[in-house]
């Protein structure tokens, strides 16, 4: 019985059905953001939401039944359990915000779709490499903020009046969000301010941030290489089995020929 349930939950059709339930549930949660839709189809939306939740619960219980303690060894199973558990928390008495958290069930697509799992795994593997880059970025921001506060704190107090304001302003400049609105008024009183902003943008936006991209791309390439190695391992095993079968056939053929030679005509 346990093996039969395992074959069902690991089958492609079952996974596709779960993906379909997740997408339908995500659509209903999006429709619930419309007051007019809730007023007209509120009961139906709640019914679909509860049905999807019960389907997820049955899926988790089936996995627990099949894998038993091994269920907790898979981080994706723990992630799914956490997402589903949130849906059962009370939505009243000061916890009504958890009703909005139900949309986190849509994130279950990450654990169901293999390509999304690979992307998330690559991002998690890239975190150690990102730590040094974050430290470098923080150091550049701090040095630039101190310089900006000392150089332009009097001319632009709203942006560089103190260290926190300077840090926030430079973060805005780094993201490219209307940074010219900060730089151009300042350049009217400090004509050389363009050099400060250009150097900062070149260092942060075109160097440091691109390092993040490089680390993530490298992690994804490593993840793809491991996946290709896993895929190539299966054909090699099959090839070994086929070779053994061919060898057995040759031995059987030789035995038949030997018996045929010994039998008198």
Number of C-alpha atoms within 10 A of each C-alpha: 6 11 8 9 14 15 12 13 17 11 11 11 11 14 15 13 11 20 17 14 20 22 17 16 23 20 15 19 20 11 16 17 11 10 11 11 12 15 10 10 14 15 11 12 19 15 13 16 19 14 14 21 20 13 14 20 16 12 15 19 14 17 19 15 14 19 14 12 10 11 16 14 11 10 11 16 18 14 16 20 17 13 19 20 12 15 19 12 13 13 13 10 6 8 10 12 11 16 15 12 12 21 17 14 22 18 14 21 17 17 17 17 13 11 11 13 15 17 17 15 14 21 19 14 18 20 16 11 15 19 12 11 17 16 11 14 16 13 12 15 20 17 11 20 23 17 16 25 22 15 15 19 19 13 17 18 13 13 23 26 17 18 19 15 18 27 22 15 19 25 16 14 21 20 13 12 12 10 17 13 10 19 19 14 14 18 14 11 12 14 11 11 18 15 11 14 20 11 12 18 19 12 16 21 16 12 12 18 16 13 17 18 13 14 20 21 15 16 21 20 13 14 18 15 12 12 13 11 11 11 11 11 12 10 11 11 11 11 12 11 12 12 12 12 12 12 12 12 12 12 12 12 12 12 12 11 11 11 11 11 10 8 7 6 5
